[in-house]
Amino acid sequence: MAAVIGAKAKPTRGFLLQLKRRVGFIEEGYKLLEMKRDELAKELRSDLEELASRRIGFEEKVEEALDAVAWMYASLGSMEASSWINPGGGLELEVLPRSVMGIQVPYVKILHMPEVRDKFKPVVRAAARKIHGILNDLVSVAELEARIERVAEDLEKTNRQVNALEKIVIPGYKRMIKYIEDMLEEAMLEEFTRTKFVKALLSRRRP
């Protein structure tokens, strides 16, 4: 037990008061961690629901974009279609940190979007517009997935801390407090018995 809470049991009133104060601080921290755990769980549920909702529309857009690209390849042939890859410039992104409930999550900023130009062949322009239309959603979904991963990791860590305090640390302190209280009570009883015995002995010796 002493190894768990990092202290040896000293059967003194001062040490008992010290332990009780320490338990009070730990229980306050435990309550704060419980609140944090509940908020993280709420945030995670909300994010998962949002991700599921976004994916429904997003997957439909991806299918439409893939169909448009497939039609471009079928219309132009593989060689010519490949020559039109990345005709409007590349996608440039910047990943920045952002704090959500004290957790660092990535925020993706789009610096440059590929252009869809009128000079493109109609079939190329159609495919490019479809792909252009899903880029924002793609970045948004990837950002949300990364946030979910970070929140889930912090929730797991917080849950381990709560369980350790609830099942190991706090009970360990309370067992030690009970042990010291019992020791002090036993010492008081022994002192009372000894005092009573001495008084009785002295009273018998008096003339």
Rosetta silent file (secondary structure, phi, psi, omega in degrees, C-alpha in Angstrom):
SEQUENCE: MAAVIGAKAKPTRGFLLQLKRRVGFIEEGYKLLEMKRDELAKELRSDLEELASRRIGFEEKVEEALDAVAWMYASLGSMEASSWINPGGGLELEVLPRSVMGIQVPYVKILHMPEVRDKFKPVVRAAARKIHGILNDLVSVAELEARIERVAEDLEKTNRQVNALEKIVIPGYKRMIKYIEDMLEEAMLEEFTRTKFVKALLSRRRP
SCORE:     score description
SCORE:     0.000 S_00000001
   1 L     0.000  -44.203 -179.683    0.000    0.000    0.000 S_00000001
   2 H   -59.950  -35.318  179.816    2.796    2.397    0.933 S_00000001
   3 H   -66.387  -33.255 -177.859    4.380    1.786   -2.470 S_00000001
   4 H   -67.286  -45.242 -174.388    1.131    2.720   -4.202 S_00000001
   5 H   -99.607    0.089  173.501    0.715    6.116   -2.552 S_00000001
   6 L    73.066   29.753  179.084    4.378    6.855   -2.100 S_00000001
   7 L  -152.345  153.628  175.377    4.410    7.219    1.676 S_00000001
   8 L   -95.872  142.991 -178.694    4.922    5.109    4.786 S_00000001
   9 L   -71.313  119.580  176.372    2.137    4.925    7.328 S_00000001
  10 L  -113.882  115.696 -175.635    3.062    6.969   10.393 S_00000001
  11 L   -75.531   62.765  175.874    0.547    6.550   13.230 S_00000001
  12 L  -125.853  153.956 -179.196    0.512   10.239   14.219 S_00000001
  13 H   -66.094  -35.855  178.827   -2.327   12.753   14.145 S_00000001
  14 H   -61.809  -45.123  179.715   -0.253   15.177   12.091 S_00000001
  15 H   -67.100  -35.081  178.211    0.388   12.601    9.393 S_00000001
  16 H   -62.639  -45.583  178.398   -3.291   11.593    9.461 S_00000001
  17 H   -63.412  -38.752  177.970   -4.388   15.193    8.818 S_00000001
  18 H   -61.488  -44.090  178.616   -1.792   15.452    6.047 S_00000001
  19 H   -63.835  -41.950 -179.168   -3.168   12.337    4.367 S_00000001
  20 H   -64.423  -39.039  176.487   -6.760   13.571    4.623 S_00000001
  21 H   -64.244  -41.449 -179.826   -5.811   16.884    2.993 S_00000001
  22 H   -63.257  -42.074  177.809   -3.998   15.007    0.239 S_00000001
  23 H   -62.217  -38.979  178.053   -7.024   12.803   -0.398 S_00000001
  24 H   -59.897  -45.067  178.077   -9.177   15.935   -0.609 S_00000001
  25 H   -63.263  -43.213 -178.929   -6.925   17.394   -3.323 S_00000001
  26 H   -64.079  -40.288  179.858   -6.850   14.097   -5.208 S_00000001
  27 H   -66.941  -33.884  174.839  -10.644   13.782   -5.086 S_00000001
  28 H   -64.899  -44.525  176.953  -10.987   17.319   -6.479 S_00000001
  29 H   -62.400  -37.775  178.390   -8.636   16.385   -9.318 S_00000001
  30 H   -61.369  -43.243  179.732  -10.610   13.178   -9.850 S_00000001
  31 H   -64.759  -39.855  177.963  -13.852   15.147  -10.252 S_00000001
  32 H   -64.459  -40.826  177.990  -12.213   17.496  -12.765 S_00000001
  33 H   -65.893  -36.841  175.965  -10.894   14.529  -14.749 S_00000001
  34 H   -61.631  -43.240  178.346  -14.366   12.969  -14.714 S_00000001
  35 H   -63.237  -42.671  178.431  -15.798   16.189  -16.135 S_00000001
  36 H   -62.635  -43.583  179.319  -13.073   16.291  -18.784 S_00000001
  37 H   -59.756  -44.104 -179.462  -13.732   12.644  -19.684 S_00000001
  38 H   -64.245  -40.785  179.489  -17.460   13.303  -20.066 S_00000001
  39 H   -67.666  -39.593  177.681  -16.839   16.362  -22.266 S_00000001
  40 H   -63.955  -41.911  178.618  -14.343   14.447  -24.421 S_00000001
  41 H   -62.936  -40.582  178.139  -16.825   11.585  -24.846 S_00000001
  42 H   -64.195  -44.095  178.692  -19.518   14.087  -25.841 S_00000001
  43 H   -63.043  -41.765 -179.393  -17.157   15.770  -28.320 S_00000001
  44 H   -64.399  -44.426  177.903  -16.142   12.407  -29.792 S_00000001
  45 H   -60.357  -44.075 -179.916  -19.760   11.309  -30.282 S_00000001
  46 H   -62.583  -44.526  179.989  -20.599   14.618  -31.944 S_00000001
  47 H   -65.070  -39.788  179.302  -17.573   14.423  -34.263 S_00000001
  48 H   -65.269  -39.507  177.154  -18.337   10.814  -35.237 S_00000001
  49 H   -64.810  -42.045  178.847  -21.932   11.738  -36.087 S_00000001
  50 H   -64.390  -40.953  179.081  -20.712   14.690  -38.143 S_00000001
  51 H   -62.990  -44.000  178.902  -18.171   12.491  -39.956 S_00000001
  52 H   -60.936  -40.810  179.771  -20.835    9.906  -40.803 S_00000001
  53 H   -66.543  -43.937 -179.493  -23.089   12.662  -42.144 S_00000001
  54 H   -65.325  -38.339 -176.209  -20.317   14.250  -44.221 S_00000001
  55 H   -64.902  -31.314 -178.911  -19.206   10.940  -45.670 S_00000001
  56 H   -59.554  -54.799  179.344  -22.654   10.207  -47.101 S_00000001
  57 H   -69.992  -35.550 -176.812  -22.632   13.235  -49.403 S_00000001
  58 H   -65.822  -43.374 -179.228  -18.873   13.144  -49.868 S_00000001
  59 H   -63.620  -34.512  176.536  -18.784    9.551  -51.125 S_00000001
  60 H   -65.189  -42.115  178.759  -21.464   10.374  -53.696 S_00000001
  61 H   -65.154  -38.493  178.615  -19.375   13.307  -54.965 S_00000001
  62 H   -63.549  -42.887  178.268  -16.267   11.107  -55.135 S_00000001
  63 H   -61.276  -41.873  178.443  -18.139    8.536  -57.224 S_00000001
  64 H   -64.185  -40.763  179.151  -19.308   11.277  -59.599 S_00000001
  65 H   -65.532  -42.025  178.760  -15.750   12.624  -59.895 S_00000001
  66 H   -65.059  -37.823  176.688  -14.347    9.147  -60.586 S_00000001
  67 H   -63.266  -40.887 -179.897  -17.014    8.578  -63.230 S_00000001
  68 H   -65.753  -40.197  178.093  -16.069   11.886  -64.883 S_00000001
  69 H   -66.752  -41.402  178.315  -12.365   10.954  -64.877 S_00000001
  70 H   -62.183  -39.791  179.221  -13.171    7.498  -66.279 S_00000001
  71 H   -67.555  -35.850  176.923  -15.238    9.123  -69.040 S_00000001
  72 H   -62.771  -45.058  178.989  -12.336   11.497  -69.827 S_00000001
  73 H   -64.607  -39.902 -179.758   -9.961    8.542  -70.211 S_00000001
  74 H   -66.994  -35.142 -177.006  -12.480    6.670  -72.339 S_00000001
  75 H   -78.678  -39.896 -173.535  -13.038    9.709  -74.580 S_00000001
  76 H   -99.567  -19.939 -173.037   -9.431   10.857  -75.021 S_00000001
  77 L    91.329  156.940 -172.930   -7.472    7.669  -74.537 S_00000001
  78 H   -62.048  -42.765 -174.693   -4.985    6.958  -71.805 S_00000001
  79 H   -66.914  -49.698 -178.059   -2.040    8.918  -73.245 S_00000001
  80 H   -68.615  -38.634 -179.815   -3.882   12.169  -73.986 S_00000001
  81 H   -62.651  -40.169  179.984   -5.936   11.979  -70.776 S_00000001
  82 H   -65.223  -29.562 -179.979   -2.751   11.551  -68.715 S_00000001
  83 H   -69.463  -17.545 -179.989   -1.272   14.663  -70.345 S_00000001
  84 L   -93.246   -0.115  179.045   -4.112   16.698  -68.843 S_00000001
  85 L   -64.240  133.678  179.511   -3.361   15.604  -65.291 S_00000001
  86 L    57.716   46.394 -177.761   -2.743   18.626  -63.048 S_00000001
  87 L   -77.003  -20.732 -175.733   -3.386   21.203  -65.813 S_00000001
  88 L  -105.625   20.124 -177.988   -4.448   24.001  -63.459 S_00000001
  89 L    91.074  157.379 -176.696   -1.575   23.828  -60.986 S_00000001
  90 L   -80.882  164.939  175.354   -1.187   21.720  -57.885 S_00000001
  91 L   -84.018  123.705  179.812   -3.136   21.831  -54.649 S_00000001
  92 E  -111.498  127.911 -177.435   -1.158   23.688  -51.969 S_00000001
  93 E  -124.961  154.991  172.143   -2.005   23.152  -48.311 S_00000001
  94 E  -130.672  126.640 -179.697   -0.729   24.418  -44.982 S_00000001
  95 E  -100.522  119.916 -177.250   -1.289   22.402  -41.815 S_00000001
  96 E  -117.818  150.468  177.208   -1.583   24.547  -38.688 S_00000001
  97 E   -80.057  145.956  175.675   -2.119   23.549  -35.041 S_00000001
  98 E  -143.636  144.283 -177.298   -5.399   24.398  -33.335 S_00000001
  99 E   -97.513  125.533  174.231   -6.550   23.723  -29.777 S_00000001
 100 E  -123.085  109.963 -177.618   -9.829   21.875  -29.166 S_00000001
 101 L    56.293   37.038  179.033  -10.534   21.372  -25.436 S_00000001
 102 L    81.423    3.530 -179.589   -6.813   21.729  -24.784 S_00000001
 103 E  -104.403  131.043  177.602   -5.925   19.122  -27.431 S_00000001
 104 E   -77.536  116.758  178.808   -3.698   20.082  -30.348 S_00000001
 105 E  -123.488  153.305 -178.621   -5.471   19.123  -33.580 S_00000001
 106 E   -78.080  138.236  172.141   -4.472   19.916  -37.178 S_00000001
 107 E  -115.934  122.508 -175.578   -6.207   22.705  -39.077 S_00000001
 108 E   -98.857  121.166  178.853   -5.707   22.476  -42.844 S_00000001
 109 E  -107.465  126.667  178.982   -5.594   25.748  -44.761 S_00000001
 110 E   -84.483  118.249 -179.598   -5.907   25.656  -48.555 S_00000001
 111 E   -90.904  -35.400 -179.573   -3.353   28.042  -50.073 S_00000001
 112 E  -148.205  129.237  176.051   -3.966   27.293  -53.740 S_00000001
 113 L  -103.855  139.469  175.874   -6.735   25.451  -55.562 S_00000001
 114 L   -57.698  140.908 -179.016   -6.182   24.087  -59.081 S_00000001
 115 L   -89.074  145.530  173.737   -7.860   26.268  -61.703 S_00000001
 116 L  -106.982  107.448 -171.994  -10.487   25.038  -64.150 S_00000001
 117 L   -98.638  150.551 -178.567   -9.834   26.967  -67.365 S_00000001
 118 L   -67.941  -22.770 -178.228  -12.159   27.522  -70.310 S_00000001
 119 L   -74.257  -11.902  178.105   -9.440   26.469  -72.765 S_00000001
 120 L   -64.963  150.541  172.574   -9.638   22.892  -71.472 S_00000001
 121 L   -61.153  146.939 -176.282  -11.426   20.369  -73.627 S_00000001
 122 H   -52.427  -42.330 -177.843  -15.060   19.971  -72.474 S_00000001
 123 H   -68.694  -33.887  176.940  -14.513   16.426  -71.191 S_00000001
 124 H   -71.258  -42.616  179.892  -11.393   17.544  -69.301 S_00000001
 125 H   -61.193  -40.290 -179.898  -13.180   20.604  -67.945 S_00000001
 126 H   -64.023  -44.410  179.497  -16.072   18.455  -66.698 S_00000001
 127 H   -66.439  -41.363 -178.834  -13.723   16.047  -64.886 S_00000001
 128 H   -63.405  -40.274  179.949  -11.643   18.913  -63.463 S_00000001
 129 H   -66.111  -37.956  178.297  -14.733   20.652  -62.089 S_00000001
 130 H   -63.746  -44.498 -179.714  -15.925   17.466  -60.423 S_00000001
 131 H   -67.084  -41.700  178.782  -12.526   16.945  -58.764 S_00000001
 132 H   -58.056  -36.702 -177.172  -12.317   20.631  -57.867 S_00000001
 133 H   -69.241  -22.339 -178.428  -15.712   20.294  -56.178 S_00000001
 134 H   -99.677   -6.470 -175.846  -14.575   17.558  -53.794 S_00000001
 135 H   -63.076  -45.461  178.376  -11.237   19.066  -52.734 S_00000001
 136 H   -60.075  -43.310  179.749  -12.731   21.229  -49.963 S_00000001
 137 H   -65.833  -38.733  179.725  -14.757   18.267  -48.715 S_00000001
 138 H   -61.480  -46.859  178.909  -11.711   15.998  -48.914 S_00000001
 139 H   -64.050  -42.749 -178.791   -9.635   18.384  -46.793 S_00000001
 140 H   -63.295  -43.308  179.738  -12.520   18.911  -44.363 S_00000001
 141 H   -66.643  -42.740  179.072  -13.105   15.168  -43.883 S_00000001
 142 H   -62.388  -40.101  178.405   -9.376   14.477  -43.427 S_00000001
 143 H   -63.847  -42.857  179.912   -9.180   17.279  -40.844 S_00000001
 144 H   -66.607  -40.043  178.366  -12.195   15.899  -38.962 S_00000001
 145 H   -62.490  -40.850  178.441  -10.778   12.358  -38.999 S_00000001
 146 H   -65.165  -39.419  178.665   -7.485   13.644  -37.538 S_00000001
 147 H   -64.559  -41.871  178.756   -9.389   15.526  -34.828 S_00000001
 148 H   -60.173  -42.113 -179.860  -11.383   12.402  -33.958 S_00000001
 149 H   -62.796  -43.297 -179.514   -8.160   10.422  -33.618 S_00000001
 150 H   -67.527  -43.257 -179.882   -6.613   13.004  -31.268 S_00000001
 151 H   -63.795  -41.614  179.399   -9.771   13.336  -29.144 S_00000001
 152 H   -62.935  -40.621  178.403  -10.084    9.524  -28.906 S_00000001
 153 H   -63.452  -43.962 -179.335   -6.446    9.244  -27.775 S_00000001
 154 H   -69.417  -34.156  176.813   -6.919   11.909  -25.091 S_00000001
 155 H   -63.768  -43.189  178.880  -10.193   10.300  -23.978 S_00000001
 156 H   -63.075  -42.755  179.007   -8.440    6.947  -23.545 S_00000001
 157 H   -63.482  -45.416 -179.901   -5.616    8.596  -21.568 S_00000001
 158 H   -64.446  -39.393  179.629   -8.069   10.507  -19.348 S_00000001
 159 H   -63.881  -38.594  176.556  -10.135    7.372  -18.771 S_00000001
 160 H   -63.782  -40.758  179.158   -7.021    5.491  -17.600 S_00000001
 161 H   -64.507  -43.787  179.234   -6.232    8.315  -15.167 S_00000001
 162 H   -61.532  -46.018 -179.459   -9.798    8.332  -13.808 S_00000001
 163 H   -63.455  -39.701  179.622   -9.780    4.547  -13.354 S_00000001
 164 H   -64.192  -43.043  178.710   -6.384    4.620  -11.618 S_00000001
 165 H   -66.296  -43.056 -175.412   -7.557    7.275   -9.161 S_00000001
 166 H   -69.837  -41.032 -170.895  -10.906    5.586   -8.582 S_00000001
 167 H  -101.165  -19.421 -175.285   -9.711    1.992   -8.198 S_00000001
 168 H  -121.823  -59.828 -170.226   -6.143    2.267   -6.897 S_00000001
 169 H   -67.621  -56.082 -177.309   -4.961    5.640   -5.595 S_00000001
 170 H   -62.994  -47.320  176.513   -7.976    6.934   -3.639 S_00000001
 171 H   -59.578  -35.609  178.718   -8.847    3.523   -2.091 S_00000001
 172 H   -62.548  -44.886  177.305   -5.166    3.105   -1.164 S_00000001
 173 H   -63.449  -42.904 -177.419   -5.118    6.403    0.691 S_00000001
 174 H   -66.720  -34.912  175.494   -8.419    5.654    2.424 S_00000001
 175 H   -65.241  -39.385  179.440   -7.155    2.254    3.581 S_00000001
 176 H   -68.290  -39.747  176.569   -4.081    3.928    5.012 S_00000001
 177 H   -59.968  -45.002  179.040   -6.206    6.581    6.740 S_00000001
 178 H   -62.336  -40.802  179.625   -8.354    3.827    8.265 S_00000001
 179 H   -61.745  -45.964 -179.232   -5.212    1.958    9.348 S_00000001
 180 H   -67.530  -40.852  177.188   -3.772    5.041   11.079 S_00000001
 181 H   -59.432  -42.424  178.018   -7.122    5.876   12.705 S_00000001
 182 H   -64.417  -41.213  178.910   -7.292    2.318   14.073 S_00000001
 183 H   -63.169  -43.305  179.951   -3.693    2.568   15.310 S_00000001
 184 H   -66.333  -40.291  178.271   -4.383    5.890   17.047 S_00000001
 185 H   -63.832  -41.496  178.657   -7.583    4.560   18.597 S_00000001
 186 H   -65.068  -39.885  178.857   -5.733    1.485   19.836 S_00000001
 187 H   -65.615  -39.714  177.792   -2.946    3.661   21.258 S_00000001
 188 H   -63.664  -41.181  179.458   -5.500    5.867   23.024 S_00000001
 189 H   -64.692  -41.863  178.001   -7.196    2.802   24.492 S_00000001
 190 H   -63.513  -41.580  179.735   -3.856    1.433   25.684 S_00000001
 191 H   -65.299  -40.995  178.445   -2.959    4.797   27.226 S_00000001
 192 H   -62.828  -44.418  179.958   -6.344    5.010   28.934 S_00000001
 193 H   -64.305  -41.427 -179.989   -5.982    1.469   30.302 S_00000001
 194 H   -65.161  -43.485  179.596   -2.435    2.168   31.471 S_00000001
 195 H   -62.957  -42.624  179.492   -3.463    5.418   33.177 S_00000001
 196 H   -63.362  -40.459  179.938   -6.382    3.710   34.868 S_00000001
 197 H   -64.760  -42.901 -179.530   -4.114    0.891   36.054 S_00000001
 198 H   -63.948  -42.822  178.357   -1.541    3.344   37.441 S_00000001
 199 H   -61.671  -42.297  179.158   -4.239    5.303   39.277 S_00000001
 200 H   -64.536  -40.833  179.780   -5.632    2.107   40.769 S_00000001
 201 H   -64.531  -43.129  179.556   -2.159    0.992   41.810 S_00000001
 202 H   -66.004  -37.992 -179.376   -1.388    4.335   43.438 S_00000001
 203 H   -66.440  -31.652  179.161   -4.711    4.388   45.268 S_00000001
 204 H   -73.552  -27.658 -177.502   -3.976    0.965   46.809 S_00000001
 205 H   -81.832  -15.810 -179.479   -0.571    2.112   48.053 S_00000001
 206 L   -70.036  140.492  179.910   -1.960    5.105   49.909 S_00000001
 207 L   -70.557    0.000    0.000   -2.245    4.590   53.751 S_00000001
